[in-house]
Amino acid sequence: MNTWDTPTTSFEGHGARFDVDRTSIAKVNGTLTAAAFGTGIRVPLESVVGVQYRAATRLVNGHLQVVVAGASPTKPVAGDPFTVVFTRKKQPAFEQLRDWLVHVAEINRSRPDVIVPDTNAAAAPVPNNAETITPRGSSLRPDFPSNSPNVPQSPADQRLSNARTGLQVERGRRVADAGAPQVSKPREAARLSVKDMEVAGESYQPKSFARLFHHAGKPLGGQIWREAELVAEPKNPHDRHAVAVYVEEHKVGYVPAERASAVQAQVLRAKKARQRAVVDARIWATNDHDEWSARVTLDPTEEREPDWAYVDRPRWPGRQSPDGSERLTDVGLLRQMEEADAAKLINGRDFETYRPDVAQARADGDTERALALLDACITAAEHYAAVWFSCPVSWPTEQTAIIYRSLKNYEGEVVVLERYFRADPSHAGTKSLRTRLARARELAGLRGPSPAVAVNAEREPGNDPKQTVLVDPLPTREVVLPEAAELAREKDYMDVIIAILNKAQVPRGQAYYTKAVVRELDHHPRGRGRVAVYVDQRLVGVVGAFESDIVRDVIRRDDHPGHDVEIRCRVYLSDGSTPHARITLGPYERVVAREDETEGAARARQDAEDQAQLRRERLAAGGREAEDQRRRLVRGQDLVEWVEPINELKRANRYEDALSLLHECIDAAEQDARFHGDSPAPWFTEQAAILHRKAGDIAAEIAVLERYQRACPVGGRSTSIDERLVKAKARSRYNS
């Protein structure tokens, strides 16, 4: 069952949770956390302007921080009033919450009255008591399930809620009593300039929005651009400066009171000249179970985009169609999640949890049972992927193909592999699956390429020959990036990189400092294209996912029209028979510690520095946070800080030293997990099992894996650990 459908609409994290209703999101601290940081905080949804999110890994918990308008930025840790930390097990629910909050924030950030905090500013002290942040600007309530409960309110919150309710009732009387004046139709129109004015009182005109969007062929809402007419109401008994806003003769609201006097003067001057006072209007609305929410912006300064409509049944992956003309409603997304959850079940179990069962069947020599389980998993994987319009996970197909190969049933191997390619919307699969299929067809005596594989499957995205050379170069304008950005997939352009360095007479093992032209490749409206990088007008890679938004925001600015964007660039190619390349844009000196440092090593070094800083901060904080940190210490450092040193020991073949450190980390992980009632981080156990296997000590491998199982609460065991244990026991029986 989906988290969004639980009666409490709660998202349980580590020591705290988020509760969400139709108007607000509240962080509610658990008993221990509340003792140190207070009971929690409530934030109106209209104040949400961003989300800081970090995914959980096997080693590090994730976090979700709500960015609030007008609030000083704070560090996303457990004690932060806007942050909930979560484990990897809870991550799917928090991914859903993140996606929904991003949608809410996009709407809120477009309001001119919203103050977006500077995330680079110094963090403010964390309050120790619960408080409510009062929103700035007019009310906005995006879609949310109607059965969501209200978060319990403090007396101060209740008084504020009552005051708002009274204001809305009073405003409703004004609108109702004013009546709808006859909208005149002069021959000419006077176009007013009001610049990003937000209309007030849209919530009192649901019928108007229903008619507008039904007439536009968008019964679930969406966004449309229309011409709005402003009509003065000097005889309005509640406000003699009132100015009503009409779209296609439907009243949609009023000019805000603080600007009504100045706007009414312009409207009356136009009326005196027998002209209609008109202005462009951007209208957003959504229909949630016949309840309309809307927002009207007059004279928007942003670039006009094509109209789009909400739908509740997608025909494409993601929340937005490729051409930008349709977007999925929140109700539609919830339905899609429910369908996906149901699709991946086999006899009430997630098909991913059958991996140990498959391993056990293979270990027992029961090939028939293994193939039956794998066939059910393939079917569930296909159904789950079909809901999201994505490619299925490949492990059931790969394991089935391996079994057929061992049985010399090459025709069966071809059938199951081609089934995967047909289920993949791109029909491209992966390189390893394409290689396996080609070999299986050869062994089966089949000639030619498989009809199930796309003709251009071998062509990776971004390797289109039309894009390898800078087309129609423009005069360049150099820009400065706020942060360094690493390129991805340089290996796909190794020949080009070698040619560029040879031309510049830069030997391998030395860095080449130059400038690169950066362009965003074609993408659908309001979407995001890959950021391509050209050196000497030749494509050398694309900006990696970590930093692509930073570069994209810089090159999309309006201050360099008619120019290509140029950014300082560092190109490094290592020496040796299998060279690797690293290309860095912007202030590369911040991220390059030594000449031959790889990108992976640089990121690991930065992660280690961040973890060390977090450890020092938690210890300095004192109280329960410091106690929590001390439970995780191994030789004076947090257990996750030992990941890279352990990998270094393994690379140096110092297996005994690595095992000693791993078992100390396992002790700390179990101690931390017992205190929090959670499962230990499995990475240390997996690495210890691998080293025991390398040493030929299967009994020690089984012992460390069984130790992990005993440390996990019911339902909290790792599937990968279970699968590894089954295989270890099978090897033990075989050797005995």
Stockholm file with secondary structure:
# STOCKHOLM 1.0

chainA/1-736         MNTWDTPTTSFEGHGARFDVDRTSIAKVNGTLTAAAFGTGIRVPLESVVGVQYRAATRLVNGHLQVVVAGASPTKPVAGDPFTVVFTRKKQPAFEQLRDWLVHVAEINRSRPDVIVPDTNAAAAPVPNNAETITPRGSSLRPDFPSNSPNVPQSPADQRLSNARTGLQVERGRRVADAGAPQVSKPREAARLSVKDMEVAGESYQPKSFARLFHHAGKPLGGQIWREAELVAEPKNPHDRHAVAVYVEEHKVGYVPAERASAVQAQVLRAKKARQRAVVDARIWATNDHDEWSARVTLDPTEEREPDWAYVDRPRWPGRQSPDGSERLTDVGLLRQMEEADAAKLINGRDFETYRPDVAQARADGDTERALALLDACITAAEHYAAVWFSCPVSWPTEQTAIIYRSLKNYEGEVVVLERYFRADPSHAGTKSLRTRLARARELAGLRGPSPAVAVNAEREPGNDPKQTVLVDPLPTREVVLPEAAELAREKDYMDVIIAILNKAQVPRGQAYYTKAVVRELDHHPRGRGRVAVYVDQRLVGVVGAFESDIVRDVIRRDDHPGHDVEIRCRVYLSDGSTPHARITLGPYERVVAREDETEGAARARQDAEDQAQLRRERLAAGGREAEDQRRRLVRGQDLVEWVEPINELKRANRYEDALSLLHECIDAAEQDARFHGDSPAPWFTEQAAILHRKAGDIAAEIAVLERYQRACPVGGRSTSIDERLVKAKARSRYNS
#=GR chainA/1-736 SS CCGGGSTTCEEECSSEEEEECSSEEEEEECHHHHHHHCSEEEEEGGGEEEEEEECCCSSSCEEEEEEETTSCCCCCSTTCTTEEEECGGGHHHHHHHHHHHHHHHHHHHTSTTCCCCCTTSCCCCCCSSCEECCCCSSCCCCCCCTTCCCCCCCHHHHHHHHHHHHHHHHHHHHHHHHCCCCCCCCSEEEECCCCSEECBCGGGCHHHHHHHHHHTTCTTEEEEEEEEEEEEETTCSSCTTEEEEEETTEEEEECCHHHHHHHHHHHHHHHHTTEEEEEEEEEEEEEETTEEEEEEEESCCSCCCCCEEEESSCSSSSSBCTTSSEEECHHHHHHHHHHHHHHTEETTEEGGGGHHHHHHHHHTTCHHHHHHHHHHHHHHHHHHHHHHTSCCCSHHHHHHHHHHHHTTCHHHHHHHHHHHHHHSTTSCCCHHHHHHHHHHHHHTTCCSCCTTSCTTTTSCTTCCGGGSBCCSCCCEEECCCSSCEEEECGGGGHHHHHHHHHHTTCCTTSEEEEEEEEEECCCCTTCCCCEEEEETTEEEEEECTTTHHHHHHHHTCTTSTTSEEEEEEEEEECCSSSCCEEEEESSGGGTCCSTTCCHHHHHHHHHHHHHHHHHHHHHHHCHHHHHHHHHTEETTEEGGGGHHHHHHHHHTTCHHHHHHHHHHHHHHHHHHHHHHTSCCCSHHHHHHHHHHHHTTCHHHHHHHHHHHHHHSCTTCCCHHHHHHHHHHHHHHHHHC
#=GC SS_cons         CCGGGSTTCEEECSSEEEEECSSEEEEEECHHHHHHHCSEEEEEGGGEEEEEEECCCSSSCEEEEEEETTSCCCCCSTTCTTEEEECGGGHHHHHHHHHHHHHHHHHHHTSTTCCCCCTTSCCCCCCSSCEECCCCSSCCCCCCCTTCCCCCCCHHHHHHHHHHHHHHHHHHHHHHHHCCCCCCCCSEEEECCCCSEECBCGGGCHHHHHHHHHHTTCTTEEEEEEEEEEEEETTCSSCTTEEEEEETTEEEEECCHHHHHHHHHHHHHHHHTTEEEEEEEEEEEEEETTEEEEEEEESCCSCCCCCEEEESSCSSSSSBCTTSSEEECHHHHHHHHHHHHHHTEETTEEGGGGHHHHHHHHHTTCHHHHHHHHHHHHHHHHHHHHHHTSCCCSHHHHHHHHHHHHTTCHHHHHHHHHHHHHHSTTSCCCHHHHHHHHHHHHHTTCCSCCTTSCTTTTSCTTCCGGGSBCCSCCCEEECCCSSCEEEECGGGGHHHHHHHHHHTTCCTTSEEEEEEEEEECCCCTTCCCCEEEEETTEEEEEECTTTHHHHHHHHTCTTSTTSEEEEEEEEEECCSSSCCEEEEESSGGGTCCSTTCCHHHHHHHHHHHHHHHHHHHHHHHCHHHHHHHHHTEETTEEGGGGHHHHHHHHHTTCHHHHHHHHHHHHHHHHHHHHHHTSCCCSHHHHHHHHHHHHTTCHHHHHHHHHHHHHHSCTTCCCHHHHHHHHHHHHHHHHHC
//
